[in-house]
Amino acid sequence: MPLAAYCFLRAVGKGSYGEVSLVRHRHDSKQYVIKKLNLKNVSSRERKAAEQEAQLLSQLKHPNIVAYRESWQGEDGLLYIVMGFCEGGDLYHKLKEQKGKLLPENQVVEWFVQIAMALQYLHEKHILHRDLKTQNVFLTRTNIIKVGDLGIARVLENQYDMASTLIGTPYYMSPELFSNKPYSYKSDVWALGCCVYEMATLKHAFNAKDMNSLVYRIIEGKLPPMPRDYSPQLVEIIRTMLSKKPEERPSVKSILRQPYIKQQISLFLEATKIKQLLELLPNLPLVRSLTFSLLRNQKLNEI
């Protein structure tokens, strides 16, 4: 039985119809997360969502999407999905740890770019995430972003297909969802805008004391106060992603092609190479210092 290959370490969380546990594989000694989903008493819709998550994850290979290892249905009627473990926790709690202290812009943009690259990958495969939020964005030990929880994602037949199910988390839901209008990839862009706004302000883009007030604020389309501590380029991108009309929001692809973002991507890729190299090195300060010097000199020579 596949479950016997894993050693239980601790419970990580509990959802509406499943549990999440941290485990260690007995053979490779690596840590993984197992989502244990109880499908015994769920509706056919919920069963389909759970099975779809396993099927989707098995097809996705991207550095910014939670890695899939395996899945199976046990004799106990449970669906087990084994995924990579993100030691850094989720982005929501990471932002809470700031306790009101704003993040530097390069950190906001670095995470923004990684989430956007994951979304672009999904959209190119005609997959709409539909529940993008900071609680579903995870971090590795070295602060690399991993987008997860694709249980309610939907594969669209083609790029012009529209989904119309009212689904997702209220804080991140676009105006068209509350207006019962069809939506497509631009709803993910809205959710991305909400996530980036949250990273830049440590607050929800749209907030209210009750659900009706929240829905009204979102449908009204009045933009929240834009961040004042960041560059005009970043603020403008956030503003366009939170446009009331879907057609006025940029696609993820066009966001990643903007000069400001392209510049940040090149800086991020360079930093990623350094991080990966340092992970392979012994934990010796002198070696690390020399490595940084070599990489810095190489960069200066290229210029």
Secondary structure as UniProt FT lines:
FT   HELIX           2..5
FT   STRAND          6..14
FT   STRAND          18..25
FT   TURN            26..28
FT   STRAND          31..38
FT   HELIX           44..59
FT   TURN            63..64
FT   STRAND          68..73
FT   TURN            75..76
FT   STRAND          78..84
FT   TURN            87..88
FT   STRAND          89..90
FT   HELIX           91..96
FT   TURN            97..100
FT   HELIX           105..124
FT   TURN            125..126
FT   STRAND          127..128
FT   HELIX           134..136
FT   STRAND          137..139
FT   TURN            141..142
FT   STRAND          145..147
FT   TURN            151..152
FT   STRAND          154..155
FT   TURN            159..160
FT   HELIX           170..172
FT   HELIX           175..178
FT   TURN            179..180
FT   HELIX           185..201
FT   HELIX           211..220
FT   HELIX           232..241
FT   HELIX           246..248
FT   HELIX           252..257
FT   HELIX           259..280
FT   HELIX           285..302
//
